[in-house]
């Protein structure tokens, strides 16, 4: 095995390790961070995280302290069960999700043959605009939604390059991941536009039938979530 071949095999792993370590280290202040602002509403004094019927109410009621983000509150409930009121665990979940998102950005851009994809992912990981989402426990919804949003994009790219039964499986997987993103935060309703952008970047013909199938399925899911969110905004808590 030649040295150049070994180097080519190692480079992606070294790139992933470097991106992960830099991201974790840049958020060193958050390792020892506490609860702040409205973390009490979301994490420390949220009855849905400790009540025996909390999981049912998270998914099938409008009792949440904010919009209908059932997956986010489910993860917060699991975190509360795991480490109680120790904020370190909550912060590390946000940080590690952000690391995963940076790696996914790199992977998505690489699959689209975007130049300097690693550097773009590094900018995504280290840009100051990310601090609020990563260091603030209540903003778990952003990094969690971003995780499934990016997984949807990556699965969609794989779907476009697949054929036969594998393509159908990947399409359904992309739709499922889209739903998870929406259950984390309804901002994921922008996914259909992102999927169309990928079709354009890959220079694929956007046939009306394929366009209708993709957007109908995913937009229907979006509509259900947006509808639930709108009712949450108008109904009294």
C-alpha positions, 0 to 999 in steps of 0.5 A: 500500500503506497504512502499517498494512498494511506494519506488520502485515506487518513485525511478525511479522518484527520479533518473530522478530528480537527474540526471536532476538537476545534469546535469543542475547544472554542466552546470551552466557556460553556463546559462550566456554564449554568442555567440562564434566561428562560432555561427555567421555563424549558429545563429546570421548572418545566413540569413536562420533564418530570411529570409521570404523564409528561411524555404524553402531554409533550406529544399530544397536548398544548401544555408546552411552555412555548411552541409545539416542539415535541422532539425537543422537549422529549430530549430535554426530558431524557436529559433531565432524567439523566443528570437532573439539574446539573447544567453541564450535561445539558451544555454538552449535548448542545456542544456535541450536536453542534459538532455533529452539525459541522461535520454534516455541513462538511459532508453535504458540501463535499457530496455537492462538490463545493470547493473548500467544503472543510473551511466552509464547515469550520466557518459554520462551526466557529462563527459567533452567530452560533453561540446563542444556539450552542451555549444556551440550553433552551436553544437545543431546538436549534441544534437538534433541528439543524442535525435532522435538517442536515441529515435530510439533505444528505439522505436526499443527495444519496437518494438522487444518486441511487436507483431502484428499491434503494432510492425508494428507501432513501426517499422515505428515510429523507421524509422521516428525517424531515419530520424529526426536524419539524418536531424539533423546530418548525423552522425546518419547514424551509426544507422543500426549498433546500431540496430543490436547491440541491436538485439545481446544484446537481444539475438534475432536470426538475421534472414536474412529476418528481417535483410534485411527489417530493414537495407534496409529501414533505410540504404536507408534513410541514403543513401539519406542523405549522397548523399545530403551531398556529393553534398553539399560538391562539389557544390559551395555555 
